[in-house]
Structures are given as C-alpha cells and as structure tokens.
Amino acid sequence: MHRAGSKSLLTVVLAACVIPAVPATALGQEHRSLEATAASYVDRGNSSFSKGEMDRAIADFNLALEFNPRYAAAFYNRGAVRCMKGDWEAALIDFSRAIQLQPRLAQAYVGRGGIRFRKGDLDGMLNDSSKAVELNPRLAEAWNNRGLARQNKGDLDGALADYNRSIQLKPKVADTYNNRGVARNLKGDLDGAIRDQTQALRLDPRFAEAYAARGSARMAKGDAEGALADLNQAIKLNANLSNAYFSRAFVLKEKGNLIQALTNYDRAILLDPGCADAWARRGLLKLRLGQEAEAQGDFNKCLRLKPILKESLENLVRSERAQLAAKRL
C-alpha cells in the first residue's frame, strides 16, 4: 500500500492468506489539481496506516475518493485497511471497485481472493489468484494464495508447486512455509512439514499457527513430548486456536490423561463448534470414560455437521468398543 517512491507494506488478511502492496495510480491529464489533492490524501492515509492509525487512514482514503472517485489505488488501500479491521464486506466492495476501475491491478485480485477464501468461496479465490498470477507472475502473494485455494480443494501437488514458486520469489515469508508444511503433512511428508514449520518459526518466533502445525506433524511421527511442547506454546501465544486444543487433546488421550484431554476437546468445540472431527473425537473419549449417552450425542452432532463421515465414524466406534471389551476380559 504505497505511492511510487514510498516504502512497500504488506497487509495480512488471514494468517495464511496475504494481500500485497500496490502503488497509487499515476495522475491523469485532466483535473490535475483535484487528482493531486487526492494523491496527497492517499499519501497521508498511507502514513497513518504505517503508524497503526487505521481509522485515520480510512478517513484520508475517503477524502481522496471525494476528490477523485476513480482512484483505483485509493479503493485498494482502503480495502486493505478494512481487512485489517475485520470489515470484510466493505473491503470486498473496495477491491471489486478497484478491479472495475483498473482491471489489470493484480494486487486487488489477491485481496478480493483472500476475502472470498474467508467466506468459503474456494473457486472464487482460485479464480482471483490465477488472474493475479497471469497479470503479474512475480507477485509472490498471488502464488501463495492460489496454493492455499488448491490445497483446500484437495489439489496438494498443485498447491505445493504454487508454494514453491512463492518461496522462490519471496523466501522470507513465514506464512508460505507454514502453508507448504501443512500441505506436506497432508501428503504424508512429515519430515518436510516439520522443516517448513521450523523455518516459519525462525522467521516469526511468535507464529502460533506454525507451532500448532508442527505439533500436529510431530504427533503423527509419534513424538508425543515434542508435539505437546509445540501445542502448549501455540496455546500460550494464541489461547483461541481451536485446532491446537484439538491436537493437544489427542496427544493427552494417547498419554492416558483422559480428563485433561476431555477439557481440551471441550475448549476446541467451544471455539469452533462447526468442527465435526472434534465432536467425533470427544465422543470416542466419552465412550472410554463410560459416558455412553453423552458420547452418542457427540456422534449425532458430528454426523449432522458432516454426514460423509458416517462410515469412518462407525468404524472408529466399533474399534473403540472392541478395545473396551478386551480390557474387561
């Protein structure tokens, strides 16, 4: 978010989805005084943004647009600030307006794609990120975001290729290493996942999501103590990270700390009640604790959220009951 000659800034939409900087548009030939005034407000808005004064920045971008209603970069910059404030719908409108005014503004496609991702529109994010890559193949954020869309659509090989390209272009972005690490974990490359998340933490030692992801990979490798240390640190840095509680509950259950595990599943569900897997795993734990009726309630909730899990859940329940029966013999 800057005019030509100023320092480039990076605006984060989500922990894993980023919006790149964009220069303001050049002044037109007509109404130079009005456009120059608009440009000065954009400059002042950028300065306020750099100081963390978000409301003041938005006020200046509003003034810029009063003087020049066709100022694409002002719409883009205002959208980026609105993203940081969590005003997603307004930001979406701003990015779309910037694209309408300047259809080759690659950064605006990345910004709009990030919001579409947040709204669950993976195809929209994929299309916007692909358009950004087409317009500016050296825009690392576009490759990262397209990788994120592909990953969530199940195209792990495509995601890894995009993350690799993003890292080639910008090798010091922690989010991209973490994203690639998650994709590698899903592919079964646990060592590669741990390497990527470790690199992400070198770049950003307070990256809670990277600790949680590395903890998940360590858990899958059977390193319960390493996993627990990472998950504890993730929760210390971000007490609202539902997947960290979910993973920690699994580790605690495997270590025999059933009551602590139950408390962590409770917390994971409180933070993310739409996570079907958390309901299923808590139900399995309740079975082990002899809470039959409560367990069935959790299984029912899991299947209401995600009916496709019916067969796999039935297999897990059957296995859990068999283990309990064997212990009684």
C-alpha positions in Angstrom: 0.0 0.0 0.0 2.0 2.9 -1.2 2.6 5.6 -3.8 5.6 5.4 -6.0 8.7 6.1 -4.1 7.4 5.1 -0.7 8.1 2.0 1.4 6.1 -1.1 0.5 3.9 -2.6 3.1 2.3 -6.0 3.4 -1.2 -6.4 4.7 -2.3 -9.7 6.2 -5.9 -10.8 5.6 -5.6 -14.2 7.3 -2.7 -15.9 9.0 -2.1 -17.8 5.8 -3.5 -15.5 3.2 -1.8 -12.2 2.4 -2.5 -9.1 0.4 0.5 -7.5 -1.4 1.3 -3.8 -1.6 0.1 -1.7 -4.6 1.3 1.7 -5.8 -1.1 4.5 -6.3 -2.1 5.2 -9.9 -0.4 7.9 -11.9 -2.1 11.2 -12.1 -4.3 11.7 -15.2 -4.2 14.6 -17.6 -7.5 16.2 -16.6 -8.4 17.9 -13.3 -4.7 17.7 -12.2 -5.3 19.8 -9.1 -8.1 17.6 -7.9 -6.1 14.5 -8.6 -3.1 15.9 -6.9 -5.1 16.7 -3.8 -6.5 13.1 -3.9 -3.0 11.8 -4.1 -1.9 13.9 -1.1 -4.7 12.3 0.9 -3.6 8.9 -0.1 -0.1 9.7 1.0 -1.3 10.9 4.3 -3.5 7.8 4.7 -0.6 5.6 4.0 1.4 7.4 6.7 -1.4 7.0 9.2 -1.6 3.3 8.2 2.2 2.9 8.9 1.6 4.3 12.4 -1.3 1.9 13.0 -3.9 4.6 12.9 -6.4 2.7 10.9 -9.5 4.9 11.3 -7.5 8.0 10.3 -6.1 6.2 7.3 -9.6 5.3 6.1 -10.8 8.9 6.6 -8.0 10.1 4.4 -8.8 7.5 1.7 -12.4 8.6 1.9 -11.3 12.2 1.3 -9.1 11.1 -1.6 -12.1 9.4 -3.3 -14.2 12.6 -2.8 -11.6 14.4 -5.0 -11.0 11.6 -7.4 -13.8 9.0 -7.4 -12.0 6.9 -10.0 -8.8 6.5 -7.9 -8.3 2.7 -8.0 -5.4 2.6 -5.6 -7.4 4.6 -3.0 -10.1 1.9 -3.2 -7.5 -0.8 -2.9 -5.7 0.8 0.0 -9.0 1.4 1.9 -9.9 -2.2 1.2 -6.6 -3.4 2.7 -7.1 -1.3 5.9 -10.7 -2.5 6.2 -9.4 -6.1 6.0 -7.1 -5.4 8.9 -10.1 -4.1 10.9 -12.1 -7.2 10.0 -14.7 -5.2 7.9 -14.7 -7.9 5.2 -17.8 -7.0 3.3 -16.7 -3.4 2.9 -13.2 -4.5 1.9 -14.7 -6.8 -0.7 -16.6 -3.9 -2.3 -13.5 -1.8 -2.3 -11.4 -4.4 -4.0 -14.1 -5.1 -6.6 -14.3 -1.4 -7.3 -10.6 -1.1 -7.7 -10.7 -4.0 -10.2 -13.5 -2.4 -12.1 -11.5 0.8 -12.4 -8.2 -0.8 -13.1 -8.7 -4.4 -14.4 -5.0 -5.1 -14.5 -4.4 -4.3 -10.8 -3.1 -7.7 -9.8 -2.9 -6.9 -6.1 -6.7 -6.2 -6.0 -7.4 -9.7 -7.3 -5.3 -11.1 -4.5 -7.1 -9.0 -1.9 -10.5 -10.0 -3.2 -9.5 -13.6 -3.4 -8.4 -13.5 0.3 -11.9 -12.4 1.4 -13.6 -14.9 -0.8 -11.4 -17.6 0.9 -12.6 -16.3 4.3 -16.2 -16.6 3.0 -15.6 -20.2 1.9 -15.7 -19.4 -1.8 -12.7 -21.5 -2.9 -13.5 -21.3 -6.6 -13.7 -17.5 -6.3 -10.3 -17.4 -4.5 -8.8 -19.7 -7.1 -10.0 -17.6 -10.0 -8.9 -14.3 -8.5 -5.4 -15.7 -7.5 -5.0 -17.2 -11.0 -5.9 -13.9 -12.6 -3.3 -12.2 -10.4 -0.6 -14.7 -11.4 -1.5 -14.1 -15.0 -1.2 -10.3 -14.6 1.9 -10.4 -12.5 3.8 -13.7 -12.4 6.3 -12.2 -9.9 3.7 -11.5 -7.3 4.6 -14.0 -4.6 1.4 -13.5 -2.6 -0.7 -14.5 -5.6 1.1 -17.8 -5.9 0.8 -18.4 -2.1 -2.9 -17.7 -2.1 -3.6 -19.9 -5.2 -1.7 -22.6 -3.4 -4.0 -22.2 -0.4 -7.1 -22.4 -2.6 -5.7 -25.6 -4.3 -4.8 -27.1 -1.0 -8.3 -26.6 0.3 -9.8 -28.1 -2.9 -7.6 -31.2 -2.4 -5.0 -30.5 -5.2 -2.0 -30.9 -3.0 0.5 -31.3 -5.9 -0.7 -28.0 -7.4 -0.6 -26.3 -4.0 3.0 -27.4 -3.4 4.0 -26.2 -6.9 2.5 -22.8 -6.1 4.1 -22.5 -2.6 7.5 -23.4 -4.1 7.1 -20.6 -6.6 6.0 -18.1 -3.9 9.0 -19.0 -1.8 11.4 -18.6 -4.8 10.0 -15.1 -5.2 9.9 -14.2 -1.5 12.0 -16.6 0.6 11.3 -14.9 3.9 7.5 -15.1 4.3 6.7 -17.3 7.3 3.1 -17.9 6.2 4.1 -19.6 3.0 6.5 -22.0 4.7 3.7 -22.9 7.2 1.2 -23.4 4.3 3.6 -25.6 2.5 4.3 -27.5 5.7 0.6 -28.2 6.1 0.4 -29.5 2.5 3.4 -31.7 3.0 1.8 -33.1 6.2 -1.3 -34.0 4.2 0.9 -35.7 1.6 2.5 -37.8 4.3 5.8 -36.0 4.2 6.1 -35.4 7.9 9.8 -34.5 8.0 9.3 -32.0 5.2 6.4 -30.5 7.1 8.4 -30.1 10.3 11.3 -28.5 8.3 8.9 -26.0 6.8 7.2 -25.1 10.1 10.6 -24.8 11.8 11.6 -22.3 9.1 8.4 -20.4 9.6 9.2 -20.1 13.3 12.7 -18.9 12.6 11.2 -16.1 10.6 8.4 -15.4 13.1 9.0 -16.9 16.6 5.5 -15.9 17.7 3.7 -17.7 14.9 1.2 -19.7 17.0 -0.3 -21.5 14.0 3.1 -22.8 12.9 3.7 -24.2 16.4 0.3 -25.9 16.2 1.0 -27.3 12.7 4.4 -28.6 13.8 2.9 -30.1 16.8 0.4 -32.0 14.6 3.3 -33.3 12.4 5.3 -34.4 15.5 2.2 -36.1 16.9 1.9 -38.0 13.6 5.5 -39.1 13.9 4.9 -40.5 17.4 6.9 -37.7 19.1 4.3 -37.1 21.9 6.6 -34.9 24.0 7.7 -32.7 21.1 4.1 -32.4 20.0 2.9 -31.4 23.4 5.6 -28.8 23.8 4.7 -27.2 20.5 0.9 -27.3 21.2 1.4 -25.8 24.6 3.4 -23.0 23.1 0.8 -22.4 20.3 -1.9 -22.0 23.0 0.3 -19.8 25.1 0.7 -17.5 22.1 -3.0 -17.7 21.0 -5.5 -19.0 23.5 -8.2 -19.1 20.9 -6.5 -21.5 18.5 -9.1 -24.3 18.3 -7.0 -26.8 16.3 -4.2 -26.6 18.9 -6.6 -27.7 21.6 -7.9 -30.4 19.3 -4.4 -31.8 18.7 -3.4 -31.4 22.3 -6.4 -33.4 23.4 -5.4 -36.2 21.1 -1.9 -36.3 22.5 -3.1 -36.2 26.1 -5.5 -39.0 25.4 -2.7 -41.1 24.0 -0.6 -40.4 27.1 -3.6 -41.5 29.3 -4.5 -38.1 30.6 -8.2 -38.6 29.8 -9.8 -35.8 31.9 -7.3 -33.2 30.6 -7.9 -34.5 27.0 -11.7 -34.1 27.6 -11.2 -30.5 28.8 -9.2 -29.7 25.6 -11.8 -31.2 23.3 -14.4 -29.1 25.2 -12.3 -26.0 24.5 -11.8 -26.9 20.8 -15.6 -27.3 20.3 -16.3 -24.1 22.2 -14.0 -22.2 19.8 -15.1 -24.0 16.7 -18.5 -25.7 17.1 -18.6 -26.5 13.4 -15.6 -28.9 13.5 -17.2 -32.3 13.0 -13.9 -34.2 13.8 -13.8 -32.6 17.3 -17.3 -33.8 18.1 -16.4 -37.3 16.9 -13.1 -37.5 18.9 -14.8 -36.2 22.0 -17.5 -38.8 21.6 -14.9 -41.5 21.4 -13.2 -40.3 24.5 -16.6 -40.2 26.3 -17.1 -43.8 25.3 -13.8 -44.7 27.0 -14.9 -42.7 30.1 -18.2 -44.7 30.2 -20.3 -41.7 29.2 -22.4 -43.6 26.7 -25.4 -41.2 26.3 -23.1 -38.2 26.1 -20.9 -39.9 23.5 -23.9 -40.7 21.3 -24.9 -37.1 21.4 -21.5 -36.1 20.2 -21.6 -38.6 17.4 -25.0 -37.3 16.3 -23.7 -33.8 16.2 -20.7 -34.9 14.2 -22.9 -36.5 11.5 -25.3 -33.6 11.4 -22.3 -31.4 10.5 -20.6 -33.8 8.2 -22.8 -36.8 7.1 -20.0 -38.1 4.8 -18.1 -39.2 8.0 -20.8 -41.9 8.8 -18.8 -44.9 7.7 -15.5 -43.9 9.1 -17.1 -42.9 12.4 -18.9 -46.2 12.7 -15.5 -48.0 12.2 -13.9 -45.9 14.9 -16.7 -46.5 17.3 -16.6 -50.3 16.6 -12.8 -50.3 17.2 -13.2 -48.3 20.5 -15.9 -50.6 21.8 -13.7 -53.7 20.9 -10.8 -52.3 22.8 -13.0 -51.6 25.8 -14.4 -55.1 25.7 -10.9 -56.6 25.5 -9.9 -54.6 28.6 -12.8 -56.1 30.6 -11.8 -59.7 29.9 
